[in-house]
């Protein structure tokens, strides 16, 4: 059973010196470990990626943009309180929240939480014109997951909330770097194609891409499309339970275009390879068939994918009150994608927005992704479970051991690997 998988089976020794504090000056000069469909491993440089992809590939990148999510406030007593923005509450839409000019509320993690039970806290944010913007925050609601809903107010309504956090916030580099964010991180911790503001962590596999890589992809007739998944702080949360069944996956919002759905139908029907850049793109792509399945079964909210949806049998689904006439032992991926497209055409939608808590672990049935570009992940992490599942077992360990022997750099500012499934042989 998937839920009985022991997380200790996904542990390995990661020396601290293998975790770089900064990226290479030239992004696409990093190392690239390649795992072939036959299971062989060889070593290249990332700028050579376009030469290594299967002919006729469709590549999907996550164009989310990391926001300056760390904000420092003070109580009237002088005590410092750090707020870490997680996701908007009112308005709940990211774009509308960033455009707010008087008030908004966000789900936040609160540093020094014991020092701030109630009352106002204050921040003075430089406007860039030799004056300041006065900001206030009040804690309204404590959530079961340890976060709080915080309301924000400010006195200069010509400034949007998005502008305020750019002026006064810090970019939230990963906690395992064990350093404060620096000015260089404002550029280093963004992909060159970042567009949609909302993430509190970068889709780090995309950090290696440069304009010349994209030019080479175009020359190799690789079709590139974008999705948007806003990466949450839960991506850094280790699995602390003995088995993964007791680990609660975080939910992340994503959106995909009608154009991408149309292309995925063509690519899967013609059995052409789909390449996902990073685990966030993987989570988005592999969630789509379950949205389509839910649409086919007339689920009231087909756009919320829960942690174990991919492992439920059709009988379990039917017992939740869905359309029993649709019971089959499995479902067809292309038909599920067509169901999404049909709904989009009916509702005249250019894109759909959904949320996913999908758990991808050994035992997961891969439906969309044929190749994956990714970094090397933390021990005992859900991202390592995902990689293991993609490789079909414990092969991840030999790959990581080879990377350690080859002096590869690990985690966010580290090197990359290209994993190609055996089905492409």
C-alpha positions in Angstrom: 0.0 0.0 0.0 1.3 3.5 -0.9 0.3 4.9 2.5 2.6 2.3 4.2 5.8 3.4 2.4 8.5 4.1 5.0 10.1 7.5 4.6 13.4 6.1 6.0 13.8 4.3 2.7 14.3 7.7 1.1 17.1 8.9 3.3 20.7 9.5 2.3 23.7 11.4 3.6 23.9 14.9 2.1 27.1 16.7 3.1 26.6 20.3 3.9 29.3 21.3 1.5 27.2 20.0 -1.4 24.5 22.6 -0.8 25.7 25.8 -2.6 24.7 29.1 -1.1 24.7 30.8 -4.5 24.1 29.7 -8.1 26.8 29.6 -10.8 27.4 33.0 -12.5 26.3 31.4 -15.8 23.1 29.5 -15.1 23.3 27.1 -18.0 26.9 26.0 -17.4 25.8 23.8 -14.4 26.2 20.1 -14.6 23.5 17.9 -16.0 23.2 14.3 -15.1 21.3 12.3 -17.8 19.4 9.1 -17.1 18.6 7.4 -20.4 15.5 5.3 -21.2 17.8 2.2 -20.9 18.8 3.2 -17.4 22.3 4.4 -18.3 23.8 7.5 -16.7 26.1 10.0 -18.3 27.2 13.6 -17.6 26.7 16.7 -19.7 26.3 20.5 -19.2 22.8 22.0 -19.0 23.2 24.2 -22.1 23.3 20.9 -24.0 19.8 20.0 -22.9 18.1 20.7 -26.3 20.4 18.1 -27.9 19.3 15.5 -25.5 15.6 15.7 -25.7 13.5 13.2 -27.8 12.4 14.5 -31.2 9.0 16.2 -31.2 9.0 17.0 -27.5 6.6 19.4 -25.8 8.2 21.1 -22.9 6.2 22.6 -20.0 7.7 25.3 -17.7 6.2 26.9 -14.6 6.1 30.7 -15.0 5.3 31.6 -11.4 7.3 34.4 -9.9 8.6 34.5 -6.3 7.3 37.4 -4.2 9.1 39.2 -1.4 7.1 37.2 1.1 9.1 38.0 4.3 7.8 41.2 6.0 9.2 42.6 9.2 6.9 44.5 11.6 7.3 45.8 15.2 5.0 46.1 18.1 4.6 49.4 19.9 7.0 47.9 22.6 9.7 47.5 19.9 9.5 43.7 19.7 10.0 42.4 16.2 7.5 40.2 14.4 8.2 38.5 11.1 5.3 37.7 8.7 5.7 35.2 6.0 3.0 35.5 3.3 1.6 32.2 2.2 -1.6 32.9 0.2 -4.2 35.6 -0.2 -7.5 35.4 1.7 -9.4 38.6 0.9 -9.4 39.1 -2.0 -8.5 35.4 -2.5 -7.3 36.0 -6.1 -3.5 36.7 -6.3 -3.8 39.4 -8.9 -6.6 41.2 -7.1 -4.7 41.0 -3.8 -1.6 42.5 -5.3 -3.7 45.3 -6.9 -5.4 46.2 -3.5 -4.8 49.8 -2.5 -6.3 50.0 1.0 -6.6 46.6 2.6 -6.1 42.9 2.0 -5.7 39.8 4.2 -3.3 36.9 3.8 -2.6 33.5 5.4 0.7 34.0 7.0 3.3 32.2 9.2 4.2 34.4 12.2 7.7 34.5 13.5 8.0 35.4 17.2 4.3 34.3 17.4 4.3 34.3 21.2 5.1 38.0 21.3 2.1 38.9 19.2 -1.2 37.5 20.4 -3.3 40.4 19.4 -3.3 44.2 18.8 -1.6 46.1 16.0 1.9 45.8 14.7 3.6 48.4 12.5 6.0 48.7 9.6 7.6 51.7 7.9 8.3 51.1 4.3 10.5 53.4 2.2 8.6 54.6 -0.8 11.6 55.3 -2.9 11.0 59.1 -2.8 12.7 59.9 0.6 9.5 59.3 2.5 7.8 56.3 4.1 4.6 54.4 3.9 3.1 53.4 7.2 1.6 49.9 7.3 -0.4 48.1 10.0 -1.2 44.5 10.5 -3.7 42.7 12.9 -4.0 39.0 13.6 -7.5 37.8 13.0 -7.6 34.1 12.9 -5.4 31.2 13.9 -5.5 28.1 11.7 -5.0 24.5 12.7 -1.9 24.2 10.5 -0.1 26.9 12.6 -0.7 29.7 10.2 -2.8 32.8 10.9 -5.0 35.1 8.8 -3.5 38.6 9.0 -5.1 41.8 7.8 -3.0 44.6 6.3 -3.7 48.3 6.1 -1.6 51.2 4.8 -1.9 55.0 4.7 -0.7 55.7 1.1 -3.4 54.4 -1.2 -1.6 55.3 -4.3 0.5 52.2 -3.6 -0.7 48.7 -4.2 0.0 45.8 -1.9 2.2 44.3 -4.6 4.3 47.5 -4.7 4.5 47.5 -0.9 6.0 44.0 -0.6 8.4 44.8 -3.4 9.6 47.9 -1.5 9.6 46.5 2.0 9.7 42.7 1.8 12.6 40.2 1.4 12.7 37.3 -1.0 12.3 34.1 0.9 15.3 31.9 0.1 15.1 28.3 1.3 15.7 27.7 5.0 18.4 25.1 4.4 20.7 27.8 3.0 21.1 29.1 6.5 21.7 32.7 5.5 19.8 35.9 5.1 18.6 36.9 1.7 20.9 39.1 -0.3 20.3 41.6 -3.1 21.6 39.1 -5.7 18.8 36.7 -4.7 16.3 39.0 -6.2 17.5 37.9 -9.6 19.2 34.6 -8.8 16.0 33.1 -7.2 13.8 33.8 -10.2 13.6 32.0 -13.5 14.2 34.1 -16.6 10.6 33.4 -17.7 9.0 34.2 -14.3 5.7 36.2 -14.9 2.9 35.4 -12.5 3.5 36.7 -9.0 2.6 34.3 -6.1 5.2 31.8 -5.1 7.1 31.8 -1.9 9.7 29.4 -3.4 11.2 29.2 -6.8 10.5 26.3 -9.3 14.3 25.7 -9.1 14.7 23.4 -12.1 13.8 26.4 -14.2 16.7 28.5 -12.7 19.1 26.8 -15.2 17.4 28.1 -18.3 18.8 31.1 -20.3 17.7 32.8 -23.5 20.3 30.8 -25.4 18.9 27.6 -24.1 15.4 28.6 -25.3 16.9 29.6 -28.7 18.4 26.2 -29.0 15.2 24.5 -28.0 13.4 26.4 -30.8 16.2 25.4 -33.3 15.6 21.8 -32.2 11.8 22.2 -32.8 10.9 21.7 -29.1 7.5 23.2 -28.4 7.5 25.2 -25.2 4.3 26.0 -23.1 3.8 27.5 -19.7 1.7 26.6 -16.7 1.4 28.6 -13.4 1.7 26.8 -10.1 2.4 29.0 -7.1 4.8 27.1 -4.9 4.0 27.1 -1.2 6.2 26.9 1.9 5.1 23.3 2.3 7.5 22.3 -0.4 10.3 22.5 2.2 8.4 20.6 4.9 10.1 17.2 5.5 8.1 14.1 6.1 8.3 13.6 9.9 5.9 10.6 10.1 7.3 7.1 9.8 5.1 6.3 6.8 3.9 8.8 4.2 0.3 8.0 4.9 0.4 10.2 8.0 2.0 13.2 6.1 -0.4 16.0 5.1 0.5 17.4 1.7 0.2 21.1 1.2 -2.2 22.5 -1.4 -1.0 24.7 -4.2 -3.0 26.7 -6.7 -2.3 26.4 -10.4 -3.7 27.5 -13.8 -3.4 26.0 -17.3 -4.4 27.4 -20.7 -6.9 26.0 -23.1 -4.0 25.9 -25.7 -2.0 23.6 -23.4 -4.9 21.2 -22.9 -5.4 21.0 -26.7 -1.7 20.3 -27.2 -1.6 17.6 -24.5 -4.4 15.8 -26.2 -2.5 15.8 -29.5 0.8 14.8 -27.9 -0.7 11.9 -25.9 -2.8 10.7 -28.8 0.3 10.7 -31.1 2.5 9.3 -28.3 5.0 12.2 -28.6 7.1 13.0 -25.5 6.0 15.6 -22.9 8.9 17.1 -20.8 8.1 18.7 -17.5 10.5 21.3 -16.1 10.6 20.7 -12.3 8.4 19.0 -9.9 5.9 21.8 -9.8 5.2 21.4 -13.5 4.9 17.7 -12.9 2.3 18.2 -10.1 0.3 20.4 -12.4 0.4 18.1 -15.4 -0.3 14.9 -13.4 -3.3 16.6 -11.7 -5.1 17.3 -14.9 -6.3 13.8 -15.7 -8.0 13.7 -12.2 -9.7 17.0 -12.9 -11.0 15.4 -16.1 -12.1 12.3 -14.3 -14.0 14.4 -11.8 -15.7 16.3 -14.5 -16.8 13.0 -16.2 -18.2 11.9 -12.9 -20.1 15.1 -12.2 -18.2 15.9 -9.0 -19.4 19.2 -7.5 -15.9 20.6 -7.2 -13.7 19.0 -9.9 -11.0 21.6 -9.6 -9.7 20.5 -6.1 -7.4 17.5 -6.2 -6.8 15.9 -2.8 -3.8 14.1 -1.6 -4.9 10.5 -2.4 -7.2 11.0 -5.4 -4.8 9.3 -7.7 -4.9 6.1 -5.6 -8.6 5.7 -5.1 -10.4 2.9 -6.9 -13.4 3.5 -9.0 -15.6 1.8 -6.3 -14.3 4.2 -3.7 -15.1 7.1 -6.0 -18.6 5.9 -6.6 -19.2 5.5 -2.9 -18.6 9.2 -2.5 -21.9 9.8 -4.3 -20.6 10.2 -7.8 -22.0 8.9 -11.1 -22.0 5.1 -10.7 -22.8 4.5 -14.3 -19.3 5.6 -15.1 -17.6 2.8 -13.1 -14.6 1.3 -14.9 -11.5 -0.4 -13.6 -9.4 2.6 -14.9 -10.0 5.7 -16.9 -8.6 7.0 -20.2 -6.2 9.9 -19.9 -7.1 11.4 -23.3 -10.8 11.2 -22.6 -10.2 13.0 -19.2 -8.3 15.8 -21.0 -11.1 16.0 -23.6 -13.6 16.5 -20.7 -11.6 19.5 -19.5 -11.5 21.0 -23.0 -15.2 20.4 -23.5 -16.0 22.2 -20.3 -13.7 25.1 -21.2 -15.4 25.4 -24.6 -18.8 25.3 -23.0 -18.0 28.0 -20.5 -15.9 30.0 -23.0 -12.8 29.7 -20.8 -9.3 30.5 -22.0 -7.8 28.9 -18.9 -8.8 27.0 -15.7 -7.7 27.5 -12.2 -7.5 24.7 -9.7 -5.6 23.5 -6.6 -3.8 20.3 -6.0 -2.5 18.4 -2.9 -1.6 15.4 -5.1 0.9 12.9 -3.5 3.1 11.4 -6.2 4.9 8.4 -4.7 5.9 4.8 -5.8 2.7 3.2 -6.9 1.5 6.3 -8.7 0.3 5.9 -12.4 2.1 8.4 -14.6 -0.2 9.7 -17.3 1.3 12.8 -18.8 5.0 13.2 -18.1 7.6 11.3 -20.2 10.7 13.3 -19.3 11.6 15.4 -16.3 14.2 18.1 -15.7 14.8 18.5 -12.0 17.3 19.3 -9.3 18.6 17.0 -6.6 16.2 17.0 -3.6 16.4 16.8 0.1 16.5 13.5 1.9 13.2 12.2 3.2 11.2 14.7 1.1 8.1 14.3 -0.9 10.0 15.5 -4.0 12.4 12.5 -3.6 9.3 10.3 -3.5 8.1 11.8 -6.7 11.5 11.2 -8.4 11.5 7.6 -7.2 8.0 7.0 -8.5 9.0 8.4 -11.9 12.0 6.0 -12.1 9.9 3.1 -11.1 11.5 2.1 -7.9 14.7 2.6 -5.9 16.9 3.6 -8.9 17.0 7.2 -7.4 19.6 6.0 -5.0 22.1 4.9 -7.6 21.6 8.2 -9.4 22.1 10.3 -6.3 25.2 8.3 -5.3 26.6 8.9 -8.8 25.9 12.6 -8.4 27.6 12.7 -5.0 30.7 10.9 -6.5 30.7 13.4 -9.4 30.7 16.4 -7.1 27.3 17.6 -8.2 25.7 20.5 -6.3 22.4 19.7 -4.6 19.1 21.5 -3.8 17.9 24.9 -5.0 21.1 26.5 -6.3 22.6 23.2 -7.3 22.9 21.2 -10.5 20.2 19.4 -12.6 19.3 16.1 -14.0 17.3 14.9 -17.0 15.3 11.8 -16.4 13.8 9.9 -19.3 11.3 7.1 -18.8 11.9 3.6 -20.1 8.6 3.8 -22.1 10.4 6.1 -24.6 12.8 3.3 -25.7 
